[in-house]
Amino acid sequence: MSYAAAAASGPAQSAEEVVQSTDTSTESLVDVDSIHVSTVPSDFESQEIKTDTQATRLQHEAEDRDRIQELEAKKRGIKDKMQAKAAKAEKKAKANSGNPVMLGNAIAVAGLSAALGFGAYRKYAAGELTWKVVGIWGGVVGLFATGDYYLSQYDILCPPRIHLPLNRTGADSRRKDICSERSTPRNS
């Protein structure tokens, strides 16, 4: 027995049921004979890009690849700059490894940092560390740094006296002028 025969043998539908079922079932149907149905060309399967969505996705992927390449180029540039900076700092450190002024400054900074850190911890543990105390000691550090800077400049321009003839031009004449102001020689 077919579906049509089974449906015909059952009770008859009322007019309301017929209208309700007809309205809801036919509204969503598409008429295949209308012009709204799209047809595809015969070479559709051989096309690389078949839909607008696929074209948009490929465009976004290309933009993402470009953006990634730009970021990688920036990253390489930053890495190269950092390597150059590190090489320059290493070269400067090697060049000044025997400089007593640089060594003295490094020892002074390390000692002062340790002393200030220990003193600050003691004040904190005792509950006496305030912003006023921090400000005062910050000023002391600033005065020490200023004094150290000028002392270092003087020591760099006027190293201990070694009995070498001085050239009277350029930096050596400046050194002679500044160093002649010393009242007593360092290494007598």
C-alpha positions in Angstrom: 0.0 0.0 0.0 1.3 3.4 -0.9 1.4 6.5 1.3 -1.3 8.2 -0.8 -3.6 5.2 -0.4 -3.0 5.1 3.4 -3.7 8.8 3.7 -6.9 8.6 1.7 -8.2 5.7 3.8 -7.9 7.8 7.1 -10.4 10.3 8.4 -10.9 13.5 6.4 -9.2 16.7 7.5 -11.1 19.8 8.6 -10.7 23.0 6.7 -8.5 24.6 9.4 -6.0 21.7 9.2 -5.8 22.0 5.5 -5.2 25.8 5.6 -2.6 25.5 8.4 -0.6 22.7 6.8 -0.7 24.3 3.3 0.5 27.7 4.6 3.5 26.4 6.6 4.6 23.7 4.2 4.7 25.7 0.9 6.2 29.0 2.2 9.8 27.6 2.4 9.7 25.6 -0.8 11.8 26.9 -3.7 10.5 26.8 -7.2 13.2 25.2 -9.3 11.8 26.6 -12.5 12.2 30.2 -11.4 15.1 32.5 -12.4 16.3 32.7 -8.8 18.0 29.3 -9.1 21.7 29.9 -10.1 23.4 27.7 -12.6 27.1 27.1 -12.8 29.3 27.1 -15.8 30.4 23.8 -17.2 34.0 24.3 -16.1 33.0 24.9 -12.4 34.8 21.8 -11.1 38.1 23.0 -12.7 37.9 26.5 -11.2 40.4 27.1 -8.4 38.0 29.5 -6.5 34.4 28.3 -6.6 32.6 30.6 -4.1 32.7 34.2 -2.9 33.3 32.9 0.6 36.3 30.9 -0.5 37.7 34.0 -2.4 37.3 36.1 0.8 39.0 33.5 2.9 41.9 33.3 0.5 42.2 37.1 0.5 42.3 37.1 4.3 44.9 34.4 4.3 47.1 36.4 1.9 46.8 39.5 4.1 47.7 37.4 7.2 50.8 36.0 5.4 51.8 39.5 4.5 51.3 40.7 8.1 53.3 37.8 9.5 56.1 38.5 7.1 56.2 42.1 8.2 56.3 41.1 11.8 59.1 38.6 11.2 61.1 41.3 9.4 60.6 43.7 12.3 61.6 40.9 14.7 64.7 40.2 12.7 65.5 43.9 12.7 65.1 44.2 16.4 67.2 41.1 17.0 70.0 42.5 14.8 69.9 45.8 16.6 70.0 44.0 20.0 73.0 41.9 18.8 74.8 44.9 17.6 74.1 46.7 20.9 75.3 43.7 22.8 78.5 43.4 20.7 79.1 47.1 21.2 78.7 46.8 25.0 80.9 43.8 25.1 83.6 45.6 23.0 83.4 48.6 25.4 83.6 46.4 28.4 86.7 44.6 27.0 88.3 47.9 26.1 87.8 49.3 29.6 88.5 46.1 31.5 91.8 47.5 32.7 90.6 51.0 33.3 90.9 51.8 37.1 88.1 54.4 36.8 85.7 51.9 35.4 86.6 49.2 37.9 86.4 51.7 40.8 82.9 52.9 39.6 81.7 49.3 39.3 82.9 48.5 42.8 81.4 51.7 44.2 78.0 51.0 42.6 77.9 47.4 43.8 79.0 48.4 47.3 76.6 51.4 47.5 73.7 49.2 46.2 74.4 46.5 48.7 74.7 49.0 51.6 71.5 50.8 50.6 69.6 47.6 50.1 70.6 46.3 53.5 69.9 49.6 55.2 66.5 49.8 53.5 65.6 46.3 54.6 66.6 47.1 58.2 64.4 50.2 58.1 61.5 48.3 56.6 61.8 45.5 59.2 61.8 48.1 62.0 58.8 49.9 60.4 60.8 53.1 59.9 61.0 53.1 56.1 59.0 56.1 54.9 59.0 58.1 51.6 60.9 60.9 53.4 63.8 58.5 54.2 63.7 57.1 50.7 63.8 60.6 49.2 66.7 61.7 51.4 68.8 58.6 50.5 67.9 59.1 46.8 69.3 62.6 47.1 72.5 61.2 48.7 72.8 58.7 45.8 72.3 61.6 43.3 75.1 63.6 45.0 77.4 60.6 45.0 76.7 60.0 41.3 77.4 63.6 40.5 80.6 63.7 42.4 81.7 60.4 41.0 81.0 61.7 37.4 83.2 64.7 37.8 85.9 62.8 39.6 85.9 60.2 36.9 86.2 62.8 34.2 89.2 64.3 36.0 90.8 60.9 36.4 90.2 60.0 32.8 91.8 63.2 31.5 94.6 63.2 34.1 95.8 59.6 34.7 98.6 59.0 37.0 101.7 60.8 35.8 103.9 58.7 33.6 107.1 60.1 32.3 106.1 60.3 28.6 106.4 63.4 26.4 103.1 65.2 25.8 101.9 66.2 22.4 100.9 69.9 22.5 97.9 69.6 20.2 94.3 68.4 20.7 93.3 66.3 23.7 96.9 66.1 25.0 97.1 69.9 25.3 93.8 70.0 27.1 95.0 67.2 29.4 98.2 69.3 30.1 96.1 72.4 31.0 93.7 70.5 33.3 96.3 68.3 34.8 98.7 71.2 35.5 96.0 72.5 37.9 96.8 69.6 40.3 98.8 70.8 43.2 100.6 67.5 43.8 101.4 64.7 41.4 99.7 61.4 42.2 102.6 59.1 41.9 105.7 60.8 43.2 
